[in-house]
């Protein structure tokens, strides 16, 4: 886990200066949303690519799952680390999961001007492997993309191997040249049906993009909230970080230990770290709200509903995960305690 002193926060895209990357065809702009908002266990950056340009070189992570959500435009996506990577086009509204390992090495090029969110878990230490360039980056102390607490950050020649003992020959390819499954882990939001939730003031509809795309360590859902309505009961998680990116509309979010109210609108990102600092209550404004909500998928987890005096307990799968894998899923009165030795 990351820095437990971080608090929930809201950042607007217009408040951030982009990082400019100019490396020939690999030229792009990125806005570090999660970093600016105080995110801990979820990384999120918004990328802007001009037509014909690419982002980072083809790579995969050993410890971190990544995901892509296309906001505008069209992208060519290559996946797989073999000699014949699979090429597909992805467009606005599509979500693609990149679990760990060489099968999910990925490279992106903009077919037309494009904007997209790139999401990641934030586990360290991690190895980032660049199979085409035969390089590997080692990071420890902070996750990839963060720098404040790094105590290892090196990029090495993957082929510059040394034997462990002086009299031992080095061998092996260093990584598996594994092709991605033919069914890329992606889903178009338009291909999914809405699940409707109607509980008085809490009325919304939801599409679980991450689950449909086969994500393993990141959950992601698209939400539509009618004017004046709320999403889930006000809550926070003890084992998971959540985050919100506003796609359209406006509303308010009440955040954190001090219950501070913030106005949110299109392009705003809200970080919701684990613990009471991640408390949140979301209400749609007059135009309603369209949201992308993201979560880590850790279990076990305790979800606390302080305004309603109850807690939810989950084990076997994370909140929002596969219900068939649950070994424990129950809601209890937060005050209904018994003594440990009382049977």
Secondary structure, 3 states (H helix, E strand, C coil): CCCCCCCCEEEEHHHCCCEEEEECCEEEEEEEHHHHHCCCCEEEEEEEECCCCECCCCEEECCCCEEEEEEECEEEEEECCCCCCEEEEEECCEEEEECCCHHHCEEEEECCCEEEEEEEECCCCEEEEECCCCEEEEEECCCCCCCCCCCEEEEEECCCCCCCCCCCCCCCCCCCCCCCCCCCCEEEHHHCCCEEEEECCEEEEEEEHHHHHCCCCEEEEEEEECCCCECCCCEEECCCCEEEEEEEEEEEEEECCCCEEEEEECCEEEEECCCHHHCEEEEEEEEEEEEEEEEECCCCEEEEECCCCEEEEEECCCCCCCHHHCCEEEEEECCCCCCCCCC
